[in-house]
């Protein structure tokens, strides 16, 4: 087992899971490409280019702007306040996580959220005009939960306040020094 870990770098279970994920991906690719292969490839290439050339620079700029705003606002006015706050760079994660989850939901359901699906009500019997409101409510709930987690972290990670004890003008007295051999008569 040790030689396997030394060669592979992980456990046999890890290798099995990686091979299963490759098999599942291959199966999905074969099933997907069985239809209109050219349009599927155009869609994948277009999605990759759209992500790499448009979306990645866009959300990188938004993230950097949010970092600058949060770091400036997070600068403590007093040194005493600095102990009760998380480091300013960690605050951005309380914005990133709900924004990411909200973005994934929008990306997944954008035709429904934007009302671009025709005959949705005919096929499902469900109303098609509620998805924008639901997505906005879920987004608001994600940001509210993130704010509550940040608030709880700030409250529970605050160090205990020290109450000043009585002032001592002189250093505490310890045991008297014992005379050494030089001071013997």
Secondary structure, DSSP 8 states (H G I E B T S, - for coil): -HHHHHHHSS-HHHHHHHHHHHHHHHHHHHHHHTS-HHHHHHHHHHHHHHIIIIIHHHHHHHHHHHHHHHHHHHS-SSHHHHTTS--HHHHTHHHHHHHHHHHHHHHHHHHHHTT--TTHHHHHSS-SSSHHHHHHHHHHHHHHHHHHHHHHHHHHTS----------SS----------GGG--
